[in-house]
Amino acid sequence: TARLQTVSRNANPAYWEVINAFKKRTGTPILLNTSFNNNAEPIVDSVADAIATFLTTELDGLVVGPFLVKKRAATLQDWTALAVSLPPYVSLHQTRAYKAPDRRETHCEISTTHFSSDSVRISHDLFNLLMRIEGEAMLGDLLNTIAPDQAKRDAVMEGLRRLWEQRLVRLHPSQAARMDQDCDQTLDQHNRLSA
């Protein structure tokens, strides 16, 4: 099924131009518009949501206003410059369970408060890293608390990426970096006005 919608050049010139450009390339003046989300979240509601979905899915590009964003391979330095925070709807747990009749084992999990049955088992290293977060923490600083064992660090990074894809953690520019950027923009505006 589909809900057909028309776009007039006067009502939405930018979107009309996209459709027209597609028509010129393909001969078909129609675009398919689907909901913008993945299976771990509701529909995208902000630019931050759009960027997170773009970075954690196999989308090729993201258009926000007049900007077209393409992916590039992220370096370890790119990752470690990000802040990590826990959304208010997640919680961390440790549970003890019998692995054998005479042996118990501790499991670490992260779950959402609204779907507690959807717990995700995580490593002890990742659990300990997440427990260190108060508000937000720099990923590079958190990784420095792990022994210099590269295999452990790589495993924690892979675990964080999987949790980010499921929206169980947030990876984002730090608040301090955003404040620095805002100050730089304010200074630039001030300098332009006073010049």
C-alpha positions, 0 to 999 in steps of 0.5 A: 500500500502507499499514500501518494503525495504530490509536491508543487514547485511553489510549495517546496522548491527544494524537494521538487528539484530533487524529484525533477533531477531524479526524473531527468536521470531515470525518466520516473518522476516519483520518489519512495519516502519511507519512515526514517528510523531503524528497529531500535528507535521510533521515528527520527525527531531531530538532527541529532537523531538523524545523525545517529541513525545515519552513522549506525545504519548502512545509509549512503548519505544524509541531507539536512537542510542544504547540507549533504553528509557522506560517511568517512572511515572513523579513526580511533582518535575520532572515536575517543574524542566522543563523549559517552552517556547513558540515556535515562531509560536504561539501567545496568545490572549484575545477576548471579546465576547457576552455570552448573549445579555447584557453580554460579556465575555473574552476568552483566546486563544493560536494559531499558526500563520500559522493556526490562525483558530485553536485557542485553548481556555485556562484558564485565569490562564494558559494564565497569566502563559504563558504571564510571559514567556520571552524566557524560564521560569522554570515551578516551578517558574511559578507555584509559581506565582499561588495562593497556591490553589492545584486545580488551580495548577493541572488544569494549569499543565493539561492544559500545558500537553495538549498544549505540546501534541499539540506542542503549548508550549515546555517543556524541560530541562532549558538552564542553566541546559544544560550548567551545564551539558556541563560544568560537561562533559567538567570537566570530560573530562579534569580530565580524560586527566590530570589524 
